Amino acid sequence: MNNLLTMGWRNNRVLTGVTILLIVITAFVSIFLSLMIAQNQAISKETKRLREITNGVLMRMSSTRAQFTNVVNHFAHVAEKDACAPQHIQKMQEFNISGFFLQAVAHVKDNRIVCSSISEVFDGVTLGTPFRVEPDGTRLWANIKVSDWQNHHLVVMEKAGWAIVMVPSHAIEALGNSGVSVGIFGIQSHRLYTARGEIATEWLQRYQGKQALTFIDKERHMLVYMAPNQLNLTGVVAAMPLKDINDDLVSFIQILIPLAMVVGISLGGIFVYMQRTRYSTKSAILRGLAKNEFYLEYQPIMNLQNNQCVGAEALIRWKTPDNNFISPDTFIPAAEASGVICQITQRVFELVAKDMHTALNMHQNFHVGINISSLDIRSGKLLPMIEHLKKTTGAQGKQIVIEVTERGFLDDDEALTTIKNIRACGVMVAIDDFGTGYSSLSYLTKFQLDYLKIDKTFVDSVGTDAVTSHVAFHIIEMAKTLQLDMVAEGVETEQQAKILRERGVKYVQGWLFSKSLKRKDFYSYLEKHT
């Protein structure tokens, strides 16, 4: 292939043929991609429509919930003996008239409606056992039938003796888009309360709540969108046939195919230009460094015993001039592969010195963690950067923690010397993401380390039935035996924090406490947690 290209560049006719072939191939690829984009755009458009319908139902449910809260709050101080007094009956009727989707307001005692805003219909109705009791004490009854509403199943929502009666189907009956199926269901029970159109039981069983879910039911040829209410107790599902999406697909294709031809020809020209200019990821990173597009965010490290912020991990971020964020998972491996990771590390040290000067001087027990790569260990530039950081910030050695990934230990002899020299100048060393790559127990015994960072993969499984649930505990016990301090990464729940605290882990970081923060926001966080 290389010989063919070399000959082609020497021969103008071959060059022209290769370029035309490249452009044709690129055009066809662009057409193929345009078809994929058209399909995605059509699905995205209809998903947006389903989301709007779902949000409309959720807003109605939220409005009803707010009206229920107003009713309970208003009658909260009414004594039981006065609950059905005329003035309170009148107030129930006022709530009934002014409240959207409310069929009645009532007073409930011993699971029975004692009095209501429509006494001739609801007074004396026995509700039976509620099908759900919410954490705040709210009780719900579903599928209640009364004579004047034979064609509707009623829902009663009650707290502290005061209740509202509503028809759940009213939340969806006024919707447009008759071709869209809509349903309201219980997230935990997977029970369908009311629906318009086809709603599959499998969809409800699949949904776990907490966030919206979109998927395609290939068997039924339906696009499905599901979302929870604010309490994550009730969900709304909306679905539409895929044939409706095909109409949108044709419209998008009519626009995208001609555009794809133009783009294909343009891409072919760009490809030739890029080959000539040898544009690379390496040059993009170096250009980003030169233009100060890289910056740091700081992930707080917390003491589990007193909930105080004792340190931060410096995390490099890249934002291009057109406001595009490039993920570290993308540019860090690329920087390592292209040999410019040491330049990024140097920029991290420079930014830490600039950002953390005040924190390191005001809080003697505060430390900053800096990640390095295996190339940094072999570069010979790491120790001078550490010494310069200490000198420019006035930081003590223990206030700097060098975090080495397991790959940094692969070259044992060189890594052993470098780690020894780092610790000789008083700086702390941590092994990062322990257990996820190449590490073994020998690393912990052979190298002089201060911290062991427990990877999020193992923290996620703590308190679950996962196969790896006990791996974190084994790592903790190893660290205790070797007298290493531990930092658990990616702590997201109170249960994880509790279990880690009980197991003797002192330091943690994760979204339970804070996401990574820019300099100004981190200082505000530090001030509140020291």
N, C-alpha and C positions, 0 to 999 in steps of 0.2 A: 504493500500500500504506500509506504514512504517513497519507494522508487518511482511508482506511478505518479505520485504528486510532484516529485521533483522534475520528472520529465514533462509533466503537464505545465508547470510554471515556466519551463524553458520554451515550450511550444505554445504560441498564442492560440492556435486553433484548438489544441487540447484544452487549454485553459478556458476558452470560451465554452466548449462542450461541457466541461466539468461544472462550470458555473451555472449553465442553463439546467443541467441535470439536477444540481443542488437546489436551484430555485423551484423546479417542478416538484421535487420530492418535498421540499419545505411547504409548498402550496398545498399539496395533498395532505400532508400532516396537519397543516393549519385547518383545512376543511374538516378533517376528522375531529380535531380538537374543538372546532366550532360546533359540531354536532353534539359533542359532549357538553360544551358550555351551554348550548341551547336547551338541552335537556335539564341541566342544573338550574338554568334561569327559569325555566317553566315550573320546575318543582319548587324553586325558591319563591316564585310569585304566588303559587297556590298555597304554599306553606304560610306565607304572610297573610293570605286571606283567611286561612283556618285559624291562625293566631289571633287575628282581629276578632273573629267570631268568638273564640274561646275567651279572650280578654273581656269581651262584652258581657258574656255570661258571668264571668268572675266578678266583674264590677257590680252587676245586679246582686249577686250573692253577697258581696261585701257591703253593699248599701243596705240589704236586708239585715245583715249582721249588726251594722251600726244602729239601725232602728231598734233592733232587739236590745242592744246595750242601753239605748236611751230609755226604753221602757223599764228595764230592770233598775237603772239608776234612779229614775223618777219615783218608783214605788218602793225603793229600798227601805225607807224608814216608816212605811205604813204598817201598823200593828195588824196581826192576823184577824183580830176581832172586827177591825174596821175595813178589811180588804174589799168587802163587797158593798160598802156604803155608796149611796147614790152619787156623791161627788166623785168617787173613784171610778164608778162605772162610766160616768160622763167623760172622765179623762181617758179611760180606755177607748171610748168611742172616738175621741179626738185623735188619739194616736192611730187608730184604725183608719180613719178617713185620710189623714195626712201622710200615712206611710204607704210607699209603693210596695206592691206585692204582698201586703199584709191582708189576710182574710179576716183575722180577728185578733184581739188582745184579751188575755184571760188570766185568772188567778187559779193556780193549781194546788190542791192539797191531797195528800195520800193517793197520788197518781190519778186524780179525778179533777175535771174542770168544775170548780165551784161556782164561778160567775165569769161573765165575759162581756165583750162589747156587743155581741149578738146573742143575747141570752136565749132566745127562742130556738136557736140552732145548736149551740155548743154547751149550754149549762147542763151539767149532769153527765157529760160524756166521760166514760171510763177509758183511760189511756193504757192501762196495763204496765208491764215492765218496759222501761226504755231500752232501745237497742244499742245506745251508746251514751257513755258519760265521759265528757271531756275533762282535761286536767283542771280547768278552773271551776268545775262543778256543774257546768251546763249539761242538761240532759236532753236527749232527742228521741222522739217517737216518729216512726215512719209508717206509711201505708194506713193511716187513720181514715176510716170511712164514716161519713155522716150523711143524713138523708138529702140535704140540699146540694151535696157535692158527690153524687153517686158516680159521676164519670171521672172523678179526680181522686188521687191518693193525696191526703194531706200530711204535712210534716209539722210537728209541734216542737218548739224549742223553748226550754224552761230553765230558769235559774232563780234560786231563792224564792220559789213560789210564784214567780211571774213569767208569763209565757206569751209567745206569739204563735199564730197559726198561719201557715202559708201553703201554697200549691207549688211544688218545685217545678212542675212543667211550665208554669208561667214565665220562668226565667229563659225559656228557649222558644216559646210559642210565637213571640213577636219578632223573632229573627228573620232576616231575609235569606237569600240563597237556599231555596227549598231543596236543591239538589245535594246539600251538605247534611250529613247525619251528625247530630249533636246529642250528647248525653252527660248526665251528672251522676257521679258514683263515689262510693267510699273507698279511700285509698287503702286502708288496712283490711277492710272486709271484702274488697273487690265486688261490692254490691251495687248494682245499677239502680238508682233512685227514679230516674225519669229519662226518657229518650225520645228523639225524633229521628226516624230512619233506622238503618241497620247499625247496631253497635255489637261487636263480637266480644264474647266473654273472655277470649284469649287476650284481647288488648288490655282489659282491666287487670287480669292476673299478671301480665307482664310489667305493669307500671309499679314503680317503687316510691314515687313521690319525690319531693324536695326540689326538683327542677323539671323544666319542660322536656318533652321527648317527642321526636319526630321519626317516623319509620314508614316503610312501604310494606303492606301486607300483600305479598305476591300471590298468595292463594286466592284472595278475594279481590285482587286488583284495586286496592284502596290506598290512598295516601292518608296517614293518620297523624294527628297532632294532639298531645295531651299535656295538661298543665295543672298544678295544684293551687288551692287557695292559700291565703297567708298563713293559716294554721297548719297546713299540710295534712288536713284530715279529709277534705273533700276535693275531688278533681273534676275537671271538665275535659271531655274528649270530643274532637271534631274530625270527621273523615269525609273524603270525597272520592269518586271513581277516578281511576287513572286516565280513562278516556277523555275526561274534561281537560287533563293536562296536555293531551296530544294536540288539541286545538291551539293552545298557547305555543306548543313546540313548533308548529308549522309557521307561525308568525315570527318567532325568533330565528328560524332557519332562513326565512326570506331576507332577513336583515344581515345575518351573520355570514352566510356563504359568500356574497360579494366582498364583504369586509375581509373574510379569511383569505381570499385571493390576493387582495392588496397587502394584507399582513404577511402572507407567505412570501411574496416577492420581496417585501421589505426585509423580512427576516433572512432571506437568502443573501441579500446585499450586506446586511449587518454581520452575518456569519463570516462572509469573505473578509469584511473589514476587521472583524475581531481576530481572524487568523493572521492577518497582516500586522496588526498592532499588538498581537499576543496579550490581549486583555486577560487578566487572571484574578482569582480571589485574593492572591497575595498582594497585588497592587491595590485592590480595593481596600484591604485592611490597612495597608501603609498610608493610603490617601486619607482614610478615615482618622488615623492617628494624627496625621499632619494637620488635619482640619478640626481637631478636638471634638470629634463626633462621639468619642467614648466617654462615659461617666460612670460613677459608682452609686450603687444603692447599698444600704446596710441592713442586714437581717439581725434584729436584736437577739442576744443570747441571755436567757433568763435563769435566775436562781430559783429552783422549784420550792426551796424552803421558805423564802420570804417574798417571792414574786418581784424581785428587784432585777433591773437590767445590769448585768455585769460585763457585757461586752457586745461585740458585733462582728459579723462576718462580712467582709467587703466583697461585693458581687459586681463584676464588670458588666456594663450594658452598652449597647450600640444603637444610636438613633441617627438615621441619615438626615441630610438637609430637607428631604421631602417628607419628613415625619414618619418614616417607616422604621419600625423596631425590628432589628435582626436578633433572633434568639441566640443566646450563648451556646445552646446545644448545636447550633449551626456553625457559628464562626469560630468557636474554640477548637473543635476538631480540625476545621479548615486551617486555622492558624498553626496548629501543631504539625499538620501534614505539609504545609508550605514553608515551615521554618521561621515563622514570625511571631511565635508565641512569647518569646523572650521580650520582644518589644512591647507586647501587651502587658506582660508582668511589670516591666519597668514603668509603664503608664499607671498601673495600679498603685505602685509604691509612691509615685509622684502625687496622685490624687489623695491617697490616704494621708500623706504628710500635710496636704493642704486642707482637707476636710476635717481630720480628727485631731488637729493640734490642740484645740481648746479642750476637748473631751479627755485626752490623755493627760493634760496638765491639771485639770480640775478634779479628776477622779483617779486616784492612785491605784485603785483596784480594778480599774476598767481596762479591757484589752481589746485589740483588733485582730481578727483572723484574716490572713492573706493566703489565697490559694496559689500554689506553684505547680509547675509541670516537671516531668522527668528531664525535659530539655533545659529547664532553668537550673537543675541540679548539676548538669554537665557543662553549663555555659561558663562557669567561673565568675559570673557577675552577681551572684546572689548575695554573697557576704558583703561586698561593697554597698549594695543597695540597702541591706539591713542596717549597716553602720550609718549610712547617710540618713536613713529614716530616723534612727535614734537621735542623731545629732541635730537635725532640723526641727524635730518636735520636742526634744527633751524627754522622750519617753524612756521609762525603765525597760530593761530587757523582758521582764515578765509581762509587760503590757502588749507585747507583740507575739502572736501565735502564727507560726508558719504551718499551713495545712498542706500536707503532701498526700496525693492520691497514691493508691497501691502501685500503680505503674512506675512511680518514682523510685520504688525500691528494687526494681528488676535488676539494675546494675549494682549489685550488692556492695562491692568494694568502694566505688565512687560515691554512692549514696551514703554509705557508712561514714566515710570521711567528712562529707558535707554536713550531715546531720550532727556529727560530733562537734564540728567547728561552729555550727549555728548555736548549739546549746552552750558552747564554751563562752560565747559572748552574752549569755544570760537570757537568750530568746527561747521561748517555749516552742515545742514541736508537737503537732497532732497528726495522726494517721486518719485520713478522710475516707468516708464511704467504706469503712472496713467490712469485709465479707462479701463484697459484690463483684470482685474481680480476681486478682491474682494472689491475694494475700494468704498467708498461713500463720499459724501460731508462732512459727519461727521468727517472723518479722517483729512480733511483739517482744520476744525475748532477746533478739539479736541487736535491735536498734534501741537507742536511748530515746524514749518518747515521754511526753507529759500528758497528752490527751488522746483519747480514742473516741472518734465520732461514729455513732451508731447510725447507719444509713436509714433513710425514710422507708425503704422497702421492708425492713424488719419492724420498724415502729408501727407501720400500717397494720401489721398482723397481730400486734399486741392486743390481748383481750378478745381475740376471735378464735374460730375453730380451724384457721388455716394451718397448713402443714408447717409453715415457717414461724408459727406463733411462739415457739419456744426458743428459736434461734437467738432472738434478742436477749433472752435471759441467760443463755450460755455465754454470749459475748460479754454481758454485764459481769458475770461471775469471773470470767477470765481477766477482765480489766481490774476487778477488785483484787484478785490474787497477785497481779503484777503492780498493784498500787498506782493505777492510772486513773486520772480524772476522766469522766465521761460527759459527752454532749450528745443528746438524742436529737436527731434532725427530723423535721417534718411532723412535729406534734400538732395534731388538729382537733383532738377531742379531750374533754375533761377526763374521760375514762383512761385514755392513754397516759395523761399526765399523772393521774392517781396511781396507776400501776407502776409506772417508772419511778415515782417518788418512793413507793413502798419497797421497790427493789434496790433502792440506794443510789439512783441516778440523780445527780445534783443539778446539772445544767441541761437546758433544753432550748430549742428554737423551733419556730413553726407558726402557722397561721392562727393557732389557738391564741397566741399572744400578739403577733403582728406579722404582716407581710413585710417584704423588704421595702425600705423607706429611703427617699432622697435625703440629702444632708440636713436640710432645714427641718423636715418632718421628723427625722431621727432625733435631732437635738430636743425637739418638743417631747418626744416619747421618753427620751432619757431623763429629762427633767421631772417627768411624772413618775418615774419608776426607779428613783435612786434615793 
